[in-house]
Amino acid sequence: MSTRWRIQPFDRDQIAALSRGAGIAPLVAQVLINRGVRDPERARVFLESRLNGLNDPESLPGAVEAADRVVRAIRDDRSIVIYGDYDVDGVCGVSVLWAALKLAGAKRVAYYIPHRVQEGYGVNPDAVRRIAEEHPGALVVTVDCGISAVAESRLARELGLELIVTDHHTIGPELPPADVVVHPRLPGGSYPFGDLCGAAVAFKLAWQICKSFGDGKKASPHLRDYLVQSLGLVAMATVADVVPLKDENRILVRHGLAGVMASPTTGMRALMKVANCLGRSKLTAGTVGFNLAPRINAAGRLERAMRAVEMLTTSDDALADQIADELNAVNQRRQEVERAIVHEAQEQIRSEGGLKDRGAIVLGRKEWHPGVIGIVASRLVEIYHRPTILVAFGQEFAQGSARSVPGFNIYEAIQACSEGLIGFGGHSAAAGVRMSEGHFATFAERFDAHCRTLLTPELRERVLTIDAEVSLAMLNLNVVQDLEKLEPHGMGNPRPLFLASQARVVGEPRAVGEGKKHLQLKIGQGSAVFKAVAWNMAEKGKDLAHDVECSVVFHPGVDEWNGYRRVQLEVKDFVVSGRVPAPMEAAAAGA
């Protein structure tokens, strides 16, 4: 599949003005302008990302009333049950809230996370009944779920449970009739930032609760210290849930990752140890997304996510290490299952004639593990660049996971085809569906047809948005370290991506890694020569050789080895000179 290169427009005068006004390098200024930051003061706020830039939880719809109810329950010694989702966001949110309540003096607080395969996503009626039996009259607080639990909320009320829903997912046509709903996008609310993840919403509730055990405006010192420490879990959840890393989320992730690196909790240290993250000079969003979060997710995908909560909340080193080893082993199993399903899905697509004019990829099979199909759907989106839904057929119902391409709202697409579904939920980039196995063929045809009408030619094509064309000579260590100040990177603030034209390969590239899928090479331009790595590009780069001229799109970074720091390039695409170039858009304003 071809990839279109789109070079961001630039304005020399605007870049120079921001560079002078904010005291930053011109290349950093250009990247900030590409992110919508054009004012020097906004640039300083962006780069500093101070902790006092977080919005007070009092402004979060429902948070004050929910906190009052939790505080009353603690003081009345009532049972409190935290009901969370089984992914990283839910696990971290449950851990943050549970520990805060324990520190605040709650003696009877428990948590419950449903089994992904046996119970499925969200609040389910059997779990509500079980909680009512084991904790009669309890206060139940959901984390990262519940906004679509209309019938289950009614059931909770009938069973004598008090219910607080905290969530961040898309709000449906009817709000759940809970006692309180805490949500950043609640109708009628005015919260200034609607893109918090579920754990961040739980953190805001915990913050408001802790204020009640201080002077009403600030938490007492030990609770305040805990809230700062808990930012590490909020950061991991924010990165894993792929919410935009801007505004509050940028602050949460930057301070959370720095805190984890400086002083990890017992559970985080154990997790970092099995993920080979200890001893690094810093922890990045990429490290969280590729090394830490998958091990937490694996617990909910193949086993019980409550085991991960136990690890993240314990102060017992031996127990934390034991659970971390378990999660690491489960993650290895998950990777094996994932590879098998990816292979089977690709074989099925090939047997059906390939991608052709599909508007979407919708596949289902009985043997597929429902805990892994979401990751596989993401992998298929990377390969085929189409909205993808994978469905695992179970005994009672079929459970599916959906992932989208940039710019296409998959939740709305499912909603338009929802007739006959048992249920669905999610947001623009990812969603989940339930249906009967007999309805699968009808849904697949309907969803593919709907996507075909909505997917423009631009949405069907993979696009690399390039921040600037640069000469390699300008990328010295100081400049690249200045670019690192733009971290953390993620949705809404991607890693800077640059183009070097008429570069050349220096020396012979080497295929490396498992299966020899990756390339190590050197890229030169003029007198500047840098080491580079190209992940999963060994096949594409098989014709690269010494002195071959090419145009290269890359992320610059700093490679550290034995205390020595040097610039290294991560190649994202390339075109050998003299061959048909990648489709390219370029624009210049005020050039």
Secondary structure, 3 states (H helix, E strand, C coil): CCEEEEECCCCHHHHHHHHHHHCCCHHHHHHHHHCCCCCHHHHHHHHHCCHHHCCCHHHCCCHHHHHHHHHHHHHCCCCEEEEECCCHHHHHHHHHHHHHHHHCCCCCEEEECCCCCCCCCCCCHHHHHHHHHHCCCCEEEEECCCCCCHHHHHHHHHCCCEEEEECCCCCCCCCCCCCEEECCCCCCCCCCCCCCCHHHHHHHHHHHHHHHCCCCCCCCHHHHHHHHHHHHHHHHHHHHCCCCCCHHHHHHHHHHHHHHHHCCCHHHHHHHHHCCCCCCCCCCHHHHHHHHHHHHHHHHHHCCCHHHHHHHHCCCHHHHHHHHHHHHHHHHHHHHHHHHHHHHHHHHHHHCCCCCCCCCEEEEECCCCCCCHHHHHHHHHHHHCCCEEEEEECCCCEEEEEECCCCCCHHHHHHHCCCCCCEEEECCCEEEEEECHHHHHHHHHHHHHHHHHHCCCCCCCEEEEECEECCHHHCCHHHHHHHHHHCCCECCECCCCEEEEEEEECCCCEEECHHHCEEEEEEEECCEEEEEEECCCCCCCCCCCCCCEEEEEEEEEEEEECCEEEEEEEEEEEEECCCCCCCEEECCCCC
